Structure formats: C-alpha cells, structure tokens
C-alpha cells in the first residue's frame, strides 16, 4: 500500500468515545466549519478513515485563530493568562504558531513519561525530576544563540538549560568544561537532549573522565536519534537512552521501551497510512482544546509493530533506491550499527540517485578509512547506486537548528 493511501482503522468502544470527544472540541472552530469537514462529521458512523486530514500547510495558514472556538481571540486568552503561545522549529517546513493551556505541556509530557516503568518509578508522586537540557537554543524555549544568559536565567524549576550554542561542534574545550560543571553542580536525574548535542557533550565527558552519579537515564527528542548518537551516550554514561517522540503542535506521543515506541493514549490517537508497513503518521489530539487537530499529517514516517510503533524519521528526509522505493532515515541509519569512531554523519542523495556520505569523526582529523569503506559498501547496496564519502570537520544544521541525517537534493 502506498504511503499516501488510507485504510479503515477498527476502533474499540473506548477509542470511538475518544474520537467523538475530539470531534466535539472542534464544534465552533472556524477551520472545521467547511463543507468537507461538516459532511464527514455528519456521517452515520464516525470513523477515522471517514474524516479528512490536516496538512502542515493548512495548520500553518489557519493556526491558531482558525482552530479556536468562534469568538475567542489569542490576545484575550494571553491577557487572561490562560495559554502559552509558541512557534515550532520549522523542521518540516516553515514555522507554525501553536497555543496550549498553561499547564498542558507539563501534563502531557508526564503522561508520556510514566508509560516507561523506570521513569514512572523515579517520578512517583513528584511533579517533575531534575533535568539538564542540551539542545539547540532555538528549540529550548529559553535562550537564543545570538545572546547569552546567566545560570539563573537558564534555570526554570527543575530544568537547567545548559547549551547556548547552535552548533555543538564549534564549542571550545573551555566552554564544554563549563557546561559539564553546571551539569555536575545541578546533579540531574536525567539529561534531556537533542541527540547530536548530547553525543558531542558525551564525547567531551569521555575525554576528561567525567561522570554524573545522579544520572539515571537520558531522554532524546527534538529530532531522529541515530544509532551513532545513542551508542556514544550509552558508552559514556552507562545509563538507558530513551527516545521520546512528539511535536509542539501535538505534544508527546510515543516513548521508547524495550525497542518499541509506546503510545500515550490519553493525549492522542495515532494511525498510519499503511496497514502493514511504513506509512505517514496521522495524529488526532485529545487534550488541547485551543488547538484541536484531527488526522494531522505530522510529517514523519512510522510503522505499526507489536505493542506500539517504530518511528522512521521525517517524510522530507526520505531517500529513494534505484528502483524508486522509499528509504527512510531509520533504514539508512541501520547501516551504521556496529560502526565506531563517528560522532555524526549526513548522507546526501543527488538527483541521479547516487549519494555522498559526510562523516564527522569522534577524534578530530581521523580519516575514518575503515568506516568509510564499510559504510560506502553497505549504503551502495541499500541504494543500488554509487556512494562516495569523506571525513569532515563540520556538518552544519538547518536554519531551524536541527540536523538532518539524510537529505535528498532537489533535481
């Protein structure tokens, strides 16, 4: 079945009730007043497959005002202190304005976190755990890479926002040492990291023999976590690396446990556009009445597996093999299993199907000759096309501050 197809999802009575609640939240939203949506809502049997989808471009055009109940304005909600407003990072396109209730972000994050037994045990009745955040400042909601904030300004409750640099590879040893000291002084229970930033910080800690006795796990989010980044952090810190998946528009949707991404069913209903393989992930939100989304095309590929989902990376980052078949970021990333010495990479596919692999070594100046030979062979077999490679000193992020492991260049 093609990634753009759809199929009927059989809902349980509880899921049907949740879907009806989701539809009820749209009752007076201008966006859903169109004939297409109203006709779908009026069908005798309410099913996900019978409803339209929301594209990113539609969300960008109509959010947030078009999704609010009629007669309610963002400025009034902000003046009353009822909501927060953010702009997404723009990873899968231009930035989108999103709104949610004052306590909603913390509430939906907790619902996802407690799906993991280790984190649930550590949280107990606590509202939160001490965390040190290492991500691109554009994603942190606290600092911006063109200005510097002091420690007090970067500490919000139990969260310390450590990094203030957009590109981790340009940080000097003195700056990294200062970051490590801040983390040690805070004694976090977990690191909340963009995988690229987290891995680079881990390599600094490894070079200097630094450990954090309070650390119990590492949470990766913000972008796809490669086996490369995961391997570095597991090796250096010796704690579980757990992937948390979601977006600013939808909240946290999935959390990794024993190799499977578990859903957070109170936050959203999930489906894919493929019944038995990789498809586009569609999200129907349940708990944000200020931005109710039904069958939202979040922009990522995923597949259903026993017990949950497997996330495959961004739709726009997918490549194609010589036969025209889809190759997701996850499928490409599996070629890096067991390869050591790499801190980060990017595979860029040209319009003719060939590709070039950029490798950033853990040790500056390392040619990574053996890794290059192994990876070009593996990737050429996967793509069915020629793959060249080079060891480089820098791989830059996108304007959003996020990194792309796989890129398909325009013709």
N, C-alpha and C positions, 0 to 999 in steps of 0.2 A: 504493500500500500504506500502511495506517495506521501511525503511529509505534508502536503497541502490538503490531503483528503481528510475525511472525518468518519467516525463510526459511532454507533449508539452505545453509550455507557449505561449499563444497568445499575440503577441506584437502589440502595436499600431504603427502607421507610425512613430511617434517620437522615440519610443523605437527601432524600426528597424533601423532608421538612427543612433542612438547612438551605436547600436551593430555593424553596418558597420564601424563606426569611431573607435570602439575598435579593430576590426579586422585589420583595416588599420594601426594601431600603431604597429602591430606585423610583418609588411611586410618583414623586413630584420633581424628579431630576429632569431638567430640560433635555439633556442628551438622550435619554431613553423615551422621550415623547414622540420620536419619529414613527412613521407608519410601520417600518420594518420591525422595530422592537415591540411596538404595541400589538401587532399582529401575532408575533411569536409568543408574547405573554398571554394572549387570549386563547391559545390552543387548548383543547380539552385535556390533553396530557402534557404536563410540564416535564421536559427532559432537557439535558444539556445540549444534546445534538440538535434539538429543535430551535435553539437560540442562536442569534448572530454572534459574531466575535468583535472584540475591540482591538484595533490595531494601535501600534505605538503612535502613528501619525494622528489618529483620532484623539488619543489621550493628550498628545501634545497640543492639539488645536483647542480642545474643549476643557482641559483641566486648569484650575479646579472649579471654576464657576459653573460649567455645564453639568457637573456631577452633584453639586449641592442641591438641596431641596429648593424649589422655587421660592423666591422672595428673600432668601438668605444670602448675604454677601460676606466675602472673606474678610474685608476690613472690619465689619461688625464683630465677627467671631474673634478676630485677633484683639480687638479693643476690649472684649469681654474676657479675654484670657482663656478661651475655650480650646483653641487649636494652636498647633505649630505649623509653619509653612517651610518647606524645603524645596530645593531644586535637585533633581537627580544628577548623577555624574555625567550623563550623556554617553555612556559606554556603547550603547547600541543605536546611537543617533543623537539628535540634538537634545538638550536638557529639557526636562519636563517639571513643571511646578506640581507639587503634591502637598496635601494637607491631611492632618490627622489630629485626634484629640490629644490633650496634654499628657495623658498617662498611657496612651495606646502603644507607643513604641516599646516602652519597658514591659508592658503586659504581654504583647505578642511575642517579644523575644524570650521572655521567661517560659511561655507555653512551649516554644520550640526546644529550649534548653533542657527542660525537665523530661523530655522524651528520651534523653540519654541517661542511663542509670547512674553513671559516675557523677555527672553534673547534678542530677537530681539529689543524690546523696550529699554532695557538698553544699548545695543550696539549702536543703532542709526548709526551714521556715524563714530563712533570710530573704530579704528583698533582692539582694544582689551580692556578688563576690568581687573582691579586689581584682582589677584587671589593668594591664598595661597595654595600650593600643599602639600598634605600629602599622601605619598605612599612609597612603598619600594624603597630605593635609587637606587636599580638596575633597576627600571623602570623609574626613573625620568630623566635620561639622564644628570644629573648634578653632583651628588655625589655618592659615593660608601661607603658601610657600613664599610669598613676597613680603612677609613680615614675621617678626619673631616675638613669641610670647614667653613670659617667665613661667616658672614651675607652678605657681599658684593659679595663674590664668589657664593653665593646661590641665588642672585637676578639677574634675567635676564629680562630686560624690566619691564613689569607689573607683572611678576611672581616671587613669593618668594617660593623657595623650602625649606620647613620647616623641614621635618623629615630627620634624618640621621641614623636611626636605622632600621635594617632589621626586628626585631621582636618588635612590639609596647608593648607587654605585659611585656617586661623586662625593660622598661623605668621607672626610679625613678620619684618621685614627683617633685624633683628639675628640672630635665630635661624637664618634661612636662610643668612645670611652665614657664620655659624659652621659650619653643615653643609657649605657649599661649601669652606671652608678645610680641614675634615677630609678631604674627598674629594681635594682638591689635594695635601695632605700625604701621603696614602696612595698616590697615583698608581696607581689601579686599572686593570687591563686592561679590565674591563667593569663596567657598572652592572647590578645585579640588582634590578629594580624592579616594584612594583605600578604599572600604567600611569598611574593618577591621581596618585600620589605622584611618579612620575618626571617626568610632564609639568609639574607645578607647580614642581618643583625646576628643570627646564629653563628655564621662563619667568623665574625669578629669575636664572639664569645669563645669559640673553639680555639682560635689563635692564642687567646690570653688565658685559657683555662678557667673561664668564668661559668659559674652555675648559680641557679636561684633555688635554694632549698624549699621555698614556699610553693614553687610551681607544681601544679598537679595535671594540667593539660594545656594544649594550645588550640585555639579556635581559629580556623581560617575562613575568610569570607572575602567579600569585595570583588573577587574575580576567580577564575578557574585555578584550582590548586594542582600543580603538576606533581608527578611522582618525584621529580627533581627537587622541588622545594620541600615537599613532605619528607623525603629521605634525609635531607640536611638537618631539618629541625628535629626529627626523631633521633638522629645520630648524636646531635649535640646536647639536647636537653633530656633525652631519655624518658619522655612522657608522651601520652597519646596525642596525636594530631587529629583533630575532629573538624570535619567540614560542615559549615553552616551555610545554607543557601536561601536567598530571597532577594528582595529589592526594596527600594524606598517606597515604590508605589503599592506593594503588596504586603510588606512585612516579611518575616522569616517563615519559610515554607517547609524546609526539609533540614534534617540534621542527621549526620552520619553515625551509624552504629553497626559494628561488625560487617563493614563493607557495603551496607545498604543505607540509602537515604530514607529516613523515616519521615512520614508526613506529620504536620501539625494540624489535625482535622478541625479544630475549633477556629482556626484562623482563616483557612481557605479550603476550597475544593479544587483538586487538581485533575487534569486529564491530559493525554497526549493525542496527537493527530494520527497515531499509528496503533493498531490493536496488538501487534506482535513484534514491534521493532522500535527503531529510533524515530521519534516524531517531535513536532514542536510542542512545547509545554504551554497549556492554557490554564489560566488561574481565575477562579471565581472567589472573590474576597467575601468575608462574612462578618467582620467586626469593626470596620471603619465606615460609619455612616456618612462621613464627609467626603469619601471617595469610593463609592461602591462600584466594583468592577466585575463584570460578568464575561467569562470566557476571554480574558485579556491575553493577548499574544505577548508574552513577557520577553520573547526574543532569544530563548535558549532551546537547545535540543535536549531531550531526555528519553528514557525508555522505562517501561514498567518491568520490574523484576519481582521475584517472590519477596513479599514483605514490605515493598516500597518502590523506590525509584533509583535510577542511576542517571546522574547529570552528565551531559556530553559537551557542554560549552556553548558559546554564543553562536547563533544562527549565522551571523555575518562573518564569523571566523572559520566556517566550514570550508574544506577544500574539496576537490573532485579528482578521482583517479582517472586513468587513461580511458576507461570505459564510461566515464561520466557519472559514476556512482559517488554518493555522498561520503566524505571522510570528515568526521567530527574532530574537534580538538582532543577529546578523550582518546579516540582511536589512534591519532598521531602520537599522543603522549605515551601510549603503551610501548612505543619503540624505545623509550628511554629507561625502561625498567632494567635495573642492574648496572646502569652506567654510572661511574663515579667521576668526580673531578669537575662537574659542570655546575655553575651557580645559577644560570638562567639561559634560556635559548629563545630563538624565534625562527620559525620555518616560513619562508615567503614563497608562495607559488606564483609563477608567472603565467601569463595568458596562454602560453603554449603547453602548459601542464607540467613543465619542469620546475624545479624549486631550488632555492639556496637556503642552507641552514647556517644561522649565526649562533655561535656558541660563546658564552661568557664564562671563562674558567674561574674556578674557586681560587686558584693561585694566579695572580697577575702574570701575564707573559707565557703561561703554559699553552703550548701549541695544541694540546689535546689530540695528538696524532692518532692514537689507538681509538679513542672515542669517535673521532671523525670518520675513520674507516668503517667502524661497526655501524654507526648511525646512517651514513650515506647508503650503505648496502641495505639496511633494514627499510629505510624510508623510500628508496628507489623501488624496492619490491612492493611496498604498500601503494605507492602512487602509480606504478607502472610507467615511470618516467625518470629521466636523469635528475640526480640531486647532487649539487656541489656544496661545499661547506668552508667555513673559515672560523678561526678563533679571533674574537674581537674584544676590545677594552670597554665597550659601552653599547648597550641596547636601550634606546630611548622609549619612554612610554608615549601613549597617545596624549592629546590635549587634555583629556579627562583625568590624566594622571595614572590611568590603568595601563597594564601591559597586555600585549597580545602574543600568545604563544604561536598561533597560526594566522597567516594573512594570505588572502587570495587577491592578488593585484588585478586591477581593472584592465580590460583589454585596451 
